[in-house]
Amino acid sequence: MAYWFHRNPLKATGPVNYELHGVSTNDATRKIFSDLRMTRTKLLDLLTDPENSKDVVEKAEAEYLGLLQGLCIPMEPNETENKLRKLVKFVWRNSLHGVPTVERSDTVFEYFSMLLNVALWYSKHAAKIAAKEDPDMEEAKEIHKCLRIAAGIFQFCKDDLRVKLLDPPTEGSQDTDTRVLEAYIHQCTAEAQEITLARAIELKHNVSLVSALAFETAQLYQKGDDALASLDQKDIGKWRKYFQLKHKFYLACAHSYNGENLLNQDKCGEAIRGLRESVDLYSKAEQLCKDYAATKGVGAVAKPQNHLFFRKLGTIIKRTLDKCERENGLIYHQKVAPDAPSLELKATYGLVSPEEYKPPALNQLWSVEVYKRFSPPPSAQKPSNDKAKGTEENPLLAVKEKEIKMSEKDPKNNSGCVVS
């Protein structure tokens, strides 16, 4: 199977040793700093390989973020801000471009950045499973689940963590930009819905339902593209082409199955016009595939035009249009409408929503008494004044992700989708 999903790279980060001499005053406090260092390193290492088990990554995420919570949330009664929140400086880059680096003395910024990487891993894990030659039903369910989890984490980053950052979120192709987060949410939700749609096609569900699902999926991709429209195109140009080609493809799919639905209602003239619209949209999707390949930018390269699901839709459109024109010439003799029929279909089943993210519980190493034993210097209570770094390369921020290798064989099913 050729590449079907576009994936942006993980956020790169600098090392954090959590060695704060004089702040930890006993074995319990030193144990927390030691475990923070160990669990952070472990989680970052796991996130570089999309083939790792979902359960293993979930456990590592809970271990690190459960410990990190003790540096983020107020721990004592009547405390408005955690006294340790500004103690450690974190260095991160953005997923859309490597530079500039951003430094913040804010544990919530660390929580946001690490959690966004976890969401990216779930999307990559889903793509890795989909890359198999013939995923089974349980694997298809895991792909669907992982994409919904990823969408839910991006939603949590946008709605909950972003507003709690000490420094105002940076606009302009940064991961804290609401437009970037919206695009990630729409992408993961749309990709999960693609699986539902492919399943409906595979099981030969009512064509009106297939058309409605395809239309809803196209709308999600349109929303993703709209979210990125006002950002710097050199950073998100390739990503936008992905949204655009998927939008045109699923609109073509919606008009194709709607045409078949109209034919079943003896509305052959409307069906022909809808299918001609589908032909035009499919042609635009093919051109956007070429534009996507020619556009420079970050991310694993998708090749949707080589995918059987993409190729098969072209055959379905042509076959259905030929049938409608033949039937109209022999039986219906209806005038072909000048405008394409509107897609006012609302899917009653199969719509996907992000899975709500629930933060891990505070690690049991933390307690009010242990928290009181930490002794941060007075400077740790002052407002953070860290600024974004310049554009110089920092070798400590390199992230070596393992490649997602795709099978080039076509899936053995009716829909042409490998995860239907």
Backbone hydrogen bonds in HBPLUS format (Angstrom, degrees):
<---DONOR---> <-ACCEPTOR-->    atom                        ^
c    i                          cat <-CA-CA->   ^        H-A-AA   ^      H-
h    n   atom  resd res      DA  || num        DHA   H-A  angle D-A-AA Bond
n    s   type  num  typ     dist DA aas  dist angle  dist       angle   num
A0303-LYS N   A0003-TYR O   2.96 MM 300  4.84 153.9  2.03 108.2 116.7     1
A0300-ALA N   A0007-ARG O   2.62 MM 293  5.03 141.4  1.77 143.1 150.6     2
A0093-ARG N   A0012-ALA O   2.82 MM  81  5.25 147.3  1.93 158.7 155.8     3
A0014-GLY N   A0091-VAL O   3.04 MM  77  5.28 156.6  2.09 137.8 141.1     4
A0023-VAL N   A0020-LEU O   3.13 MM   3  5.64 158.2  2.18 126.4 132.6     5
A0375-SER N   A0023-VAL O   2.82 MM 352  4.57 164.5  1.84 132.8 138.1     6
A0030-ARG N   A0026-ASN O   2.99 MM   4  6.21 159.5  2.04 154.3 160.9     7
A0031-LYS N   A0027-ASP O   2.84 MM   4  5.91 148.3  1.94 144.9 153.4     8
A0032-ILE N   A0028-ALA O   3.29 MM   4  6.54 149.3  2.39 138.5 145.0     9
A0033-PHE N   A0029-THR O   3.28 MM   4  6.63 163.4  2.31 148.5 151.4    10
A0034-SER N   A0030-ARG O   2.93 MM   4  6.10 158.9  1.97 149.6 156.2    11
A0035-ASP N   A0031-LYS O   2.91 MM   4  6.06 160.6  1.95 148.7 153.6    12
A0036-LEU N   A0032-ILE O   2.87 MM   4  6.07 151.1  1.96 147.9 156.4    13
A0037-ARG N   A0033-PHE O   3.10 MM   4  6.32 162.0  2.13 147.6 151.2    14
A0038-MET N   A0034-SER O   3.06 MM   4  6.30 163.2  2.09 147.8 152.5    15
A0039-THR N   A0035-ASP O   2.80 MM   4  5.81 171.0  1.81 152.6 155.6    16
A0040-ARG N   A0036-LEU O   3.03 MM   4  5.95 152.2  2.10 142.5 149.7    17
A0041-THR N   A0037-ARG O   3.23 MM   4  6.35 166.7  2.25 145.2 148.7    18
A0042-LYS N   A0038-MET O   3.03 MM   4  6.24 158.1  2.08 146.7 153.2    19
A0043-LEU N   A0039-THR O   2.97 MM   4  6.06 163.3  2.00 144.3 148.4    20
A0044-LEU N   A0040-ARG O   3.01 MM   4  6.19 171.2  2.02 156.1 158.4    21
A0045-ASP N   A0041-THR O   3.08 MM   4  6.20 155.1  2.14 144.5 151.3    22
A0046-LEU N   A0042-LYS O   3.03 MM   4  6.29 157.3  2.08 149.9 155.7    23
A0047-LEU N   A0043-LEU O   2.99 MM   4  6.21 151.6  2.08 153.0 160.6    24
A0048-THR N   A0045-ASP O   3.35 MM   3  5.67 152.1  2.44 104.4 111.8    25
A0049-ASP N   A0046-LEU O   3.24 MM   3  5.87 166.1  2.26 117.1 121.3    26
A0402-LYS N   A0048-THR O   2.91 MM 354  6.16 166.5  1.93 169.0 166.3    27
A0052-ASN N   A0049-ASP O   3.20 MM   3  5.87 171.6  2.21 120.4 122.9    28
A0057-VAL N   A0053-SER O   3.13 MM   4  6.45 162.4  2.17 153.0 156.9    29
A0058-GLU N   A0054-LYS O   2.91 MM   4  6.07 161.1  1.95 150.7 156.6    30
A0059-LYS N   A0055-ASP O   3.04 MM   4  6.18 156.8  2.09 143.4 149.0    31
A0060-ALA N   A0056-VAL O   3.05 MM   4  6.30 161.0  2.09 147.1 152.1    32
A0061-GLU N   A0057-VAL O   2.84 MM   4  6.00 157.7  1.89 153.1 159.5    33
A0062-ALA N   A0058-GLU O   2.99 MM   4  6.19 161.0  2.02 147.3 152.1    34
A0063-GLU N   A0059-LYS O   2.98 MM   4  6.19 152.1  2.06 146.5 154.3    35
A0064-TYR N   A0060-ALA O   3.11 MM   4  6.33 169.0  2.12 151.7 153.2    36
A0065-LEU N   A0061-GLU O   2.91 MM   4  5.91 162.4  1.94 156.5 160.1    37
A0066-GLY N   A0062-ALA O   2.89 MM   4  5.40 140.4  2.04 127.9 138.7    38
A0067-LEU N   A0063-GLU O   3.32 MM   4  6.38 146.5  2.44 131.8 139.1    39
A0067-LEU N   A0064-TYR O   3.15 MM   3  5.28 123.2  2.49  97.5 111.0    40
A0068-LEU N   A0064-TYR O   2.84 MM   4  6.10 158.9  1.88 150.7 157.8    41
A0069-GLN N   A0065-LEU O   2.99 MM   4  6.00 139.4  2.15 137.0 145.2    42
A0363-ASN N   A0066-GLY O   3.01 MM 297  4.75 166.8  2.02 114.4 111.1    43
A0070-GLY N   A0067-LEU O   3.12 MM   3  5.80 143.9  2.25 114.4 122.0    44
A0071-LEU N   A0068-LEU O   2.85 MM   3  5.39 160.7  1.88 118.0 124.7    45
A0072-CYS N   A0069-GLN O   2.91 MM   3  4.95 157.5  1.96 106.6 114.1    46
A0073-ILE N   A0069-GLN O   3.04 MM   4  6.03 168.4  2.06 167.3 165.4    47
A0079-GLU N   A0076-GLU O   3.08 MM   3  5.38 152.2  2.16 135.6 133.2    48
A0085-ARG N   A0082-ASN O   3.19 MM   3  5.37 166.5  2.21 110.9 114.9    49
A0087-LEU N   A0084-LEU O   3.18 MM   3  5.24 165.3  2.21 116.5 117.2    50
A0107-THR N   A0085-ARG O   3.14 MM  22  5.36 143.7  2.28 137.9 148.7    51
A0090-PHE N   A0104-ARG O   2.91 MM  14  5.45 169.9  1.92 142.6 145.2    52
A0104-ARG N   A0090-PHE O   2.97 MM  14  5.45 157.1  2.03 151.4 158.9    53
A0092-TRP N   A0102-VAL O   2.95 MM  10  5.37 163.9  1.98 150.8 155.2    54
A0102-VAL N   A0092-TRP O   2.75 MM  10  5.37 160.4  1.79 160.7 167.7    55
A0389-LYS N   A0101-THR O   2.74 MM 288  5.10 137.8  1.92 134.9 147.5    56
A0109-PHE N   A0106-ASP O   3.09 MM   3  5.32 127.5  2.38 101.3 114.2    57
A0110-GLU N   A0106-ASP O   3.26 MM   4  6.71 149.6  2.36 143.3 151.6    58
A0111-TYR N   A0107-THR O   2.91 MM   4  6.17 152.5  1.98 141.3 148.9    59
A0112-PHE N   A0108-VAL O   2.82 MM   4  6.04 164.4  1.84 149.5 153.2    60
A0113-SER N   A0109-PHE O   2.93 MM   4  6.07 168.8  1.94 149.3 152.4    61
A0114-MET N   A0110-GLU O   2.91 MM   4  5.97 169.0  1.92 152.5 155.9    62
A0115-LEU N   A0111-TYR O   2.93 MM   4  5.95 160.1  1.97 147.8 154.1    63
A0116-LEU N   A0112-PHE O   2.93 MM   4  6.11 151.0  2.02 147.2 155.2    64
A0117-ASN N   A0113-SER O   3.13 MM   4  6.41 149.5  2.23 141.3 149.1    65
A0118-VAL N   A0114-MET O   2.99 MM   4  6.37 145.3  2.11 142.7 152.8    66
A0119-ALA N   A0115-LEU O   2.98 MM   4  6.33 154.4  2.04 148.4 154.4    67
A0120-LEU N   A0116-LEU O   2.98 MM   4  6.30 155.3  2.04 145.7 152.4    68
A0121-TRP N   A0117-ASN O   2.87 MM   4  6.15 149.2  1.96 144.2 153.0    69
A0122-TYR N   A0118-VAL O   3.01 MM   4  6.40 155.5  2.07 150.7 156.2    70
A0123-SER N   A0119-ALA O   3.15 MM   4  6.50 155.3  2.21 148.0 154.1    71
A0124-LYS N   A0120-LEU O   2.96 MM   4  6.23 150.1  2.05 146.4 155.1    72
A0124-LYS N   A0121-TRP O   3.05 MM   3  4.97 115.0  2.49  93.5 109.6    73
A0125-HIS N   A0121-TRP O   2.69 MM   4  5.91 154.7  1.75 157.4 165.3    74
A0126-ALA N   A0122-TYR O   3.00 MM   4  6.18 155.0  2.07 143.7 149.6    75
A0127-ALA N   A0123-SER O   3.14 MM   4  6.38 155.3  2.21 137.6 144.0    76
A0128-LYS N   A0124-LYS O   2.82 MM   4  6.07 148.0  1.92 145.3 154.7    77
A0129-ILE N   A0125-HIS O   3.07 MM   4  6.38 157.3  2.12 149.8 154.0    78
A0130-ALA N   A0126-ALA O   3.01 MM   4  6.24 160.9  2.05 148.1 154.0    79
A0131-ALA N   A0127-ALA O   2.94 MM   4  6.09 121.4  2.30 135.2 149.9    80
A0131-ALA N   A0128-LYS O   3.15 MM   3  5.05 138.7  2.33  92.2 104.1    81
A0132-LYS N   A0129-ILE O   3.12 MM   3  5.70 166.4  2.14 115.6 119.9    82
A0407-SER N   A0131-ALA O   3.06 MM 276  5.89 147.6  2.17 146.6 153.8    83
A0140-ALA N   A0136-ASP O   2.96 MM   4  6.30 150.1  2.05 149.7 159.0    84
A0141-LYS N   A0137-MET O   2.95 MM   4  6.26 151.9  2.03 148.4 155.9    85
A0142-GLU N   A0138-GLU O   3.03 MM   4  6.32 146.7  2.14 138.4 147.4    86
A0143-ILE N   A0139-GLU O   2.96 MM   4  6.26 153.6  2.03 148.3 154.7    87
A0144-HIS N   A0140-ALA O   3.08 MM   4  6.32 165.5  2.10 148.7 152.0    88
A0145-LYS N   A0141-LYS O   2.86 MM   4  6.05 158.6  1.90 147.0 153.5    89
A0146-CYS N   A0142-GLU O   2.81 MM   4  5.94 165.9  1.83 152.7 156.1    90
A0147-LEU N   A0143-ILE O   3.07 MM   4  6.26 157.9  2.12 150.7 156.0    91
A0148-ARG N   A0144-HIS O   3.17 MM   4  6.40 153.4  2.25 144.4 151.4    92
A0149-ILE N   A0145-LYS O   2.88 MM   4  6.17 153.9  1.95 151.0 159.1    93
A0150-ALA N   A0146-CYS O   2.88 MM   4  6.08 162.4  1.92 148.1 152.6    94
A0151-ALA N   A0147-LEU O   3.02 MM   4  6.21 159.9  2.06 142.9 148.2    95
A0152-GLY N   A0148-ARG O   2.97 MM   4  6.18 153.7  2.04 143.7 150.9    96
A0355-GLU N   A0148-ARG O   3.00 MM 207  5.17 171.0  2.01 117.0 119.7    97
A0153-ILE N   A0149-ILE O   2.92 MM   4  6.24 148.7  2.02 151.5 160.3    98
A0154-PHE N   A0150-ALA O   2.99 MM   4  6.28 165.3  2.01 155.6 159.1    99
A0155-GLN N   A0151-ALA O   2.96 MM   4  6.16 150.6  2.05 142.0 150.7   100
A0156-PHE N   A0152-GLY O   2.97 MM   4  6.21 150.5  2.06 140.5 148.0   101
A0157-CYS N   A0153-ILE O   2.87 MM   4  6.19 158.8  1.92 154.1 159.8   102
A0158-LYS N   A0154-PHE O   3.01 MM   4  6.23 153.7  2.08 145.0 151.8   103
A0159-ASP N   A0155-GLN O   2.84 MM   4  5.99 173.0  1.84 157.8 159.6   104
A0160-ASP N   A0156-PHE O   2.87 MM   4  5.30 155.4  1.93 138.2 145.4   105
A0161-LEU N   A0156-PHE O   3.23 MM   5  6.67 157.2  2.28 148.4 155.2   106
A0162-ARG N   A0157-CYS O   2.89 MM   5  5.81 147.8  1.99 151.9 159.9   107
A0164-LYS N   A0161-LEU O   2.92 MM   3  5.25 151.1  2.01 111.2 120.6   108
A0165-LEU N   A0162-ARG O   3.41 MM   3  5.68 169.1  2.43 108.3 111.4   109
A0177-ASP N   A0174-GLN O   3.00 MM   3  5.39 162.7  2.03 114.0 119.3   110
A0180-VAL N   A0177-ASP O   3.09 MM   3  5.44 123.5  2.42 106.6 119.5   111
A0181-LEU N   A0177-ASP O   3.14 MM   4  6.50 164.9  2.16 156.6 160.9   112
A0182-GLU N   A0178-THR O   2.83 MM   4  5.95 154.7  1.89 145.2 152.4   113
A0183-ALA N   A0179-ARG O   3.06 MM   4  6.23 154.3  2.13 139.3 145.9   114
A0184-TYR N   A0180-VAL O   3.05 MM   4  6.41 156.5  2.11 149.8 155.5   115
A0185-ILE N   A0181-LEU O   2.99 MM   4  6.24 159.0  2.03 149.6 155.3   116
A0186-HIS N   A0182-GLU O   2.92 MM   4  6.18 169.0  1.93 157.6 159.7   117
A0187-GLN N   A0183-ALA O   2.90 MM   4  6.01 156.7  1.95 147.6 154.7   118
A0188-CYS N   A0184-TYR O   3.07 MM   4  6.23 175.4  2.08 154.4 154.9   119
A0189-THR N   A0185-ILE O   3.05 MM   4  6.15 161.8  2.08 150.1 155.9   120
A0190-ALA N   A0186-HIS O   2.87 MM   4  5.89 160.8  1.91 146.8 152.4   121
A0191-GLU N   A0187-GLN O   2.92 MM   4  6.11 160.0  1.96 152.2 157.7   122
A0192-ALA N   A0188-CYS O   3.05 MM   4  6.20 152.6  2.12 142.7 149.6   123
A0193-GLN N   A0189-THR O   3.02 MM   4  6.25 150.8  2.11 142.9 151.3   124
A0194-GLU N   A0190-ALA O   2.88 MM   4  6.19 135.5  2.08 142.4 155.1   125
A0195-ILE N   A0192-ALA O   3.17 MM   3  5.44 130.0  2.44  99.8 111.4   126
A0197-LEU N   A0193-GLN O   2.88 MM   4  6.16 160.5  1.92 153.7 158.9   127
A0198-ALA N   A0194-GLU O   2.85 MM   4  6.08 163.6  1.87 149.6 154.0   128
A0199-ARG N   A0195-ILE O   2.96 MM   4  6.13 150.9  2.05 143.8 151.9   129
A0200-ALA N   A0196-THR O   3.00 MM   4  6.30 149.6  2.10 144.8 152.9   130
A0200-ALA N   A0197-LEU O   3.07 MM   3  5.06 115.6  2.50  94.3 109.8   131
A0201-ILE N   A0197-LEU O   2.99 MM   4  6.36 152.5  2.07 151.4 158.9   132
A0202-GLU N   A0198-ALA O   2.86 MM   4  6.07 161.8  1.90 147.8 153.2   133
A0203-LEU N   A0199-ARG O   2.95 MM   4  6.13 155.7  2.01 149.2 154.5   134
A0205-HIS N   A0200-ALA O   2.95 MM   5  5.27 177.7  1.95 159.4 160.1   135
A0204-LYS N   A0201-ILE O   3.05 MM   3  4.99 157.9  2.10 103.4 109.3   136
A0209-LEU N   A0206-ASN O   3.02 MM   3  5.43 126.8  2.31 108.1 120.7   137
A0210-VAL N   A0206-ASN O   3.16 MM   4  6.56 158.9  2.21 151.2 157.4   138
A0211-SER N   A0207-VAL O   2.90 MM   4  6.05 161.3  1.93 146.1 151.2   139
A0212-ALA N   A0208-SER O   2.99 MM   4  6.13 157.0  2.04 140.5 147.0   140
A0213-LEU N   A0209-LEU O   2.90 MM   4  6.12 162.9  1.93 154.6 158.7   141
A0214-ALA N   A0210-VAL O   2.94 MM   4  6.12 158.7  1.99 149.1 155.2   142
A0215-PHE N   A0211-SER O   2.93 MM   4  6.15 155.3  1.99 147.6 154.4   143
A0216-GLU N   A0212-ALA O   2.96 MM   4  6.20 161.3  1.99 150.4 155.2   144
A0217-THR N   A0213-LEU O   2.93 MM   4  6.11 154.1  2.00 146.3 153.5   145
A0218-ALA N   A0214-ALA O   2.91 MM   4  6.16 156.2  1.97 146.6 153.1   146
A0219-GLN N   A0215-PHE O   2.99 MM   4  6.27 151.5  2.07 146.7 154.4   147
A0220-LEU N   A0216-GLU O   3.12 MM   4  6.44 147.9  2.23 142.9 150.6   148
A0221-TYR N   A0217-THR O   3.17 MM   4  6.54 156.7  2.22 150.1 155.5   149
A0222-GLN N   A0218-ALA O   2.96 MM   4  6.25 148.2  2.06 145.1 154.6   150
A0223-LYS N   A0219-GLN O   2.93 MM   4  6.22 153.3  2.01 147.6 154.2   151
A0224-GLY N   A0220-LEU O   3.02 MM   4  6.34 151.4  2.11 144.4 152.1   152
A0225-ASP N   A0221-TYR O   3.03 MM   4  6.30 157.4  2.08 146.7 152.0   153
A0226-ASP N   A0222-GLN O   2.85 MM   4  6.10 159.6  1.90 151.1 157.3   154
A0227-ALA N   A0223-LYS O   2.95 MM   4  6.13 149.6  2.05 144.4 151.9   155
A0228-LEU N   A0225-ASP O   3.13 MM   3  5.38 133.4  2.36 101.9 113.7   156
A0229-ALA N   A0226-ASP O   3.23 MM   3  5.09 151.2  2.32  98.7 107.2   157
A0231-LEU N   A0228-LEU O   3.09 MM   3  5.54 169.1  2.11 122.3 125.1   158
A0235-ASP N   A0232-ASP O   3.07 MM   3  5.76 151.3  2.15 117.3 124.9   159
A0236-ILE N   A0232-ASP O   3.38 MM   4  6.70 149.9  2.47 143.5 152.0   160
A0237-GLY N   A0233-GLN O   2.69 MM   4  4.62 128.8  1.95 140.5 139.2   161
A0240-ARG N   A0236-ILE O   2.89 MM   4  6.11 159.2  1.94 157.2 162.6   162
A0241-LYS N   A0237-GLY O   3.13 MM   4  6.41 150.0  2.23 141.9 149.4   163
A0242-TYR N   A0238-LYS O   3.19 MM   4  6.57 146.5  2.31 144.2 152.7   164
A0242-TYR N   A0239-TRP O   3.10 MM   3  5.19 123.0  2.44  96.8 110.9   165
A0243-PHE N   A0239-TRP O   3.18 MM   4  6.62 156.8  2.23 149.6 154.9   166
A0244-GLN N   A0240-ARG O   2.88 MM   4  6.13 160.6  1.92 154.2 159.9   167
A0245-LEU N   A0241-LYS O   2.89 MM   4  6.05 161.7  1.92 149.8 153.8   168
A0246-LYS N   A0242-TYR O   3.10 MM   4  6.22 161.9  2.14 149.9 154.8   169
A0247-HIS N   A0243-PHE O   2.92 MM   4  6.06 150.7  2.01 144.1 152.8   170
A0248-LYS N   A0244-GLN O   3.03 MM   4  6.27 166.8  2.05 152.8 154.6   171
A0249-PHE N   A0245-LEU O   2.98 MM   4  6.06 158.0  2.03 142.3 149.2   172
A0250-TYR N   A0246-LYS O   2.99 MM   4  6.13 167.0  2.00 150.3 152.8   173
A0251-LEU N   A0247-HIS O   3.00 MM   4  6.16 144.1  2.14 144.4 154.6   174
A0252-ALA N   A0248-LYS O   2.92 MM   4  6.10 156.4  1.98 147.7 154.0   175
A0253-CYS N   A0249-PHE O   2.94 MM   4  6.26 151.1  2.03 142.7 151.4   176
A0254-ALA N   A0250-TYR O   2.92 MM   4  6.03 152.5  1.99 136.0 143.0   177
A0255-HIS N   A0251-LEU O   2.97 MM   4  6.24 164.5  1.99 154.7 157.1   178
A0256-SER N   A0252-ALA O   2.96 MM   4  6.10 149.9  2.05 144.0 152.9   179
A0257-TYR N   A0253-CYS O   3.09 MM   4  6.34 170.4  2.10 156.2 156.6   180
A0258-ASN N   A0254-ALA O   2.89 MM   4  5.96 145.6  2.01 142.7 153.7   181
A0259-GLY N   A0255-HIS O   2.86 MM   4  5.90 143.9  1.99 137.2 146.1   182
A0260-GLU N   A0256-SER O   3.22 MM   4  6.61 150.6  2.31 142.5 149.5   183
A0261-ASN N   A0257-TYR O   3.02 MM   4  6.25 149.1  2.11 137.3 146.0   184
A0262-LEU N   A0258-ASN O   2.83 MM   4  6.13 151.9  1.91 149.3 156.4   185
A0263-LEU N   A0259-GLY O   2.97 MM   4  6.22 153.0  2.05 145.6 152.9   186
A0264-ASN N   A0260-GLU O   3.07 MM   4  6.34 149.9  2.16 142.3 149.9   187
A0265-GLN N   A0262-LEU O   2.98 MM   3  5.00 136.1  2.18  95.6 108.6   188
A0267-LYS N   A0262-LEU O   2.88 MM   5  5.13 164.2  1.90 151.4 147.0   189
A0266-ASP N   A0263-LEU O   2.93 MM   3  4.92 159.1  1.98 110.9 112.7   190
A0271-ALA N   A0267-LYS O   2.99 MM   4  6.21 153.3  2.06 147.9 156.6   191
A0272-ILE N   A0268-CYS O   2.92 MM   4  6.18 156.9  1.98 152.8 157.1   192
A0273-ARG N   A0269-GLY O   3.24 MM   4  6.52 162.7  2.28 144.9 149.0   193
A0274-GLY N   A0270-GLU O   2.94 MM   4  6.18 158.3  1.98 150.5 156.8   194
A0275-LEU N   A0271-ALA O   2.92 MM   4  6.13 154.5  1.98 149.6 156.6   195
A0276-ARG N   A0272-ILE O   2.92 MM   4  6.17 148.1  2.02 148.7 157.4   196
A0277-GLU N   A0273-ARG O   3.05 MM   4  6.31 147.6  2.16 141.1 149.7   197
A0278-SER N   A0274-GLY O   2.97 MM   4  6.27 143.5  2.10 137.2 147.8   198
A0279-VAL N   A0275-LEU O   2.92 MM   4  6.25 150.0  2.01 144.1 151.1   199
A0280-ASP N   A0276-ARG O   3.12 MM   4  6.39 158.5  2.17 144.1 149.0   200
A0281-LEU N   A0277-GLU O   2.94 MM   4  6.21 160.7  1.98 151.4 156.6   201
A0282-TYR N   A0278-SER O   2.86 MM   4  6.01 157.3  1.91 150.3 156.7   202
A0283-SER N   A0279-VAL O   3.01 MM   4  6.23 153.1  2.09 145.1 152.2   203
A0284-LYS N   A0280-ASP O   3.04 MM   4  6.35 152.1  2.12 144.9 152.4   204
A0285-ALA N   A0281-LEU O   2.89 MM   4  6.19 149.6  1.99 145.7 154.4   205
A0286-GLU N   A0282-TYR O   2.97 MM   4  6.28 151.7  2.05 146.2 153.4   206
A0287-GLN N   A0283-SER O   3.09 MM   4  6.42 155.4  2.15 145.3 151.4   207
A0288-LEU N   A0284-LYS O   2.91 MM   4  6.16 154.9  1.97 147.2 154.4   208
A0289-CYS N   A0285-ALA O   2.97 MM   4  6.23 140.8  2.13 142.7 152.9   209
A0290-LYS N   A0286-GLU O   3.31 MM   4  6.70 149.2  2.41 141.8 148.6   210
A0290-LYS N   A0287-GLN O   3.07 MM   3  5.16 118.3  2.47  96.2 110.7   211
A0291-ASP N   A0287-GLN O   2.89 MM   4  6.25 155.3  1.95 147.9 155.8   212
A0292-TYR N   A0288-LEU O   2.77 MM   4  5.90 155.2  1.83 145.6 152.2   213
A0293-ALA N   A0289-CYS O   3.09 MM   4  6.35 160.1  2.13 143.8 148.1   214
A0294-ALA N   A0290-LYS O   3.06 MM   4  6.30 142.8  2.20 142.3 152.5   215
A0294-ALA N   A0291-ASP O   3.14 MM   3  5.09 122.7  2.49  92.4 107.0   216
A0295-THR N   A0291-ASP O   2.98 MM   4  6.10 122.3  2.32 143.1 157.5   217
A0295-THR N   A0292-TYR O   3.20 MM   3  5.22 145.5  2.33  99.1 109.0   218
A0306-ASN N   A0303-LYS O   3.03 MM   3  5.82 160.0  2.07 124.8 130.4   219
A0307-HIS N   A0304-PRO O   2.97 MM   3  5.19 156.7  2.03 110.7 118.3   220
A0310-PHE N   A0307-HIS O   3.01 MM   3  5.31 123.5  2.34 105.2 118.7   221
A0311-ARG N   A0307-HIS O   2.97 MM   4  6.31 166.8  1.99 157.8 161.2   222
A0312-LYS N   A0308-LEU O   2.68 MM   4  5.67 158.5  1.72 153.2 159.1   223
A0313-LEU N   A0309-PHE O   3.38 MM   4  6.40 147.3  2.49 132.7 139.1   224
A0316-ILE N   A0312-LYS O   2.96 MM   4  6.28 157.0  2.01 152.0 158.7   225
A0317-ILE N   A0313-LEU O   2.88 MM   4  6.10 165.2  1.90 159.2 161.9   226
A0318-LYS N   A0314-GLY O   3.17 MM   4  6.32 167.6  2.18 145.3 148.5   227
A0319-ARG N   A0315-THR O   2.94 MM   4  6.09 164.6  1.97 150.9 155.6   228
A0320-THR N   A0316-ILE O   2.93 MM   4  6.05 164.5  1.96 152.7 156.8   229
A0321-LEU N   A0317-ILE O   2.93 MM   4  6.06 161.8  1.96 151.8 157.3   230
A0322-ASP N   A0318-LYS O   2.93 MM   4  6.06 164.8  1.95 151.1 155.3   231
A0323-LYS N   A0319-ARG O   3.04 MM   4  6.23 154.2  2.11 142.1 149.2   232
A0324-CYS N   A0320-THR O   2.96 MM   4  6.21 160.9  2.00 150.3 154.9   233
A0325-GLU N   A0321-LEU O   2.95 MM   4  6.17 167.7  1.96 158.4 161.1   234
A0326-ARG N   A0322-ASP O   2.98 MM   4  6.07 153.2  2.05 143.4 151.1   235
A0327-GLU N   A0323-LYS O   2.88 MM   4  6.09 164.3  1.90 153.2 157.4   236
A0328-ASN N   A0324-CYS O   2.82 MM   4  5.96 152.6  1.90 147.3 155.5   237
A0329-GLY N   A0325-GLU O   3.10 MM   4  6.18 148.4  2.20 137.9 145.3   238
A0330-LEU N   A0326-ARG O   3.08 MM   4  6.31 142.8  2.22 143.8 153.8   239
A0331-ILE N   A0327-GLU O   2.72 MM   4  5.50 160.7  1.75 149.3 154.9   240
A0332-TYR N   A0327-GLU O   3.27 MM   5  6.60 151.5  2.36 134.8 142.2   241
A0333-HIS N   A0328-ASN O   2.76 MM   5  4.98 151.1  1.84 130.8 139.4   242
A0366-TRP N   A0363-ASN O   3.00 MM   3  5.90 164.2  2.03 124.6 129.2   243
A0371-TYR N   A0367-SER O   2.89 MM   4  6.08 165.5  1.91 154.0 158.5   244
A0372-LYS N   A0368-VAL O   3.00 MM   4  6.21 150.1  2.09 145.3 152.4   245
A0373-ARG N   A0370-VAL O   2.97 MM   3  5.29 141.2  2.13 105.4 116.9   246
A0374-PHE N   A0371-TYR O   3.14 MM   3  5.64 163.4  2.17 113.4 118.5   247
A0380-ALA N   A0377-PRO O   2.96 MM   3  5.63 154.1  2.03 120.5 127.6   248
A0381-GLN N   A0378-PRO O   3.08 MM   3  5.71 165.1  2.10 117.9 122.6   249
A0382-LYS N   A0379-SER O   3.19 MM   3  5.45 162.4  2.22 108.1 113.6   250
A0397-LEU N   A0394-ASN O   2.93 MM   3  5.71 168.4  1.94 128.4 132.3   251
A0398-ALA N   A0395-PRO O   3.46 MM   3  5.76 164.4  2.48 113.4 112.8   252
